[in-house]
Amino acid sequence: MKTRILIIDDEPRWIDFVKNDLSRFEIVVASTIEEALKQLEDDQFDLVIASSGHLDIIKEIGEKYADKRVIVTTVRPNTQEALNAYRLGAVRYFPKSFGSEDLLNRVRELLPLSSKP
């Protein structure tokens, strides 16, 4: 079974970048918190990657789906936002300006051994 990743973001270029770089995984996209919660309710995901614009969902994911790991990405990283993301339950926080190999490595380190490609 292919590893499934939920992307919560509303930037089409970013989504295309992620889909391309993580093409070995099954990627599902939600552009709103409501869509994301519906996807999480209906389907199983191995990892969630959320834009910092969707920080509100991280706490809810942690409360309802404790087994989900969440990566937060941001265009403008700052220390306060990073601390807030970690307090809400994120396991990683990093800028969207990283390279494709960097993204793949960060995703791989968070996946269970059984689901790593």
C-alpha positions, -999 to +999 in steps of 0.1 A: +000+000+000+013+034-010+022+059+017-005+086+019+002+123+027-024+150+032-012+185+021-031+214+036-023+244+016-040+268-009-010+278-030-012+260-064+025+265-072+036+250-038+011+221-042+026+213-076+061+215-062+052+190-034+033+167-057+063+166-080+089+161-053+069+135-034+055+117-064+064+083-050+037+089-023+000+092-027-008+129-022-042+143-013-047+180-012-071+201+010-071+238+006-093+246+036-094+234+072-129+220+066-117+200+036-087+187+056-109+176+086-132+158+062-103+140+045-089+130+079-123+117+090-128+097+058-093+084+050-061+072+065-029+093+061+007+086+072+017+122+074+002+157+072+020+187+057+002+220+066+009+256+056+015+279+085-017+296+074-035+266+087-020+264+122-055+262+138-059+227+125-028+213+142-043+212+176-075+196+164-055+169+145-035+162+177-067+159+197-087+137+172-059+119+155-030+115+180-012+092+157-008+118+129+025+136+125+023+171+112+049+191+094+044+229+091+058+249+062+059+286+059+070+313+035+082+336+063+096+316+091+099+332+125+107+319+160+074+328+176+054+310+149+077+280+151+072+278+189+035+281+185+034+253+158+054+230+181+032+238+211+002+229+190+017+195+181+038+200+149+068+177+147+087+198+122+086+234+111+106+247+081+106+273+053+091+266+019+124+276+003+141+243+008+152+220-019+134+189-031+158+164-016+155+182+017+117+178+016+119+141+008+144+135+036+122+153+061+092+133+050+111+100+051+125+105+086+089+109+099+074+078+083+072+045+099+098+021+086+071-001+070+059+027+048+092+042+036+098+039-002 
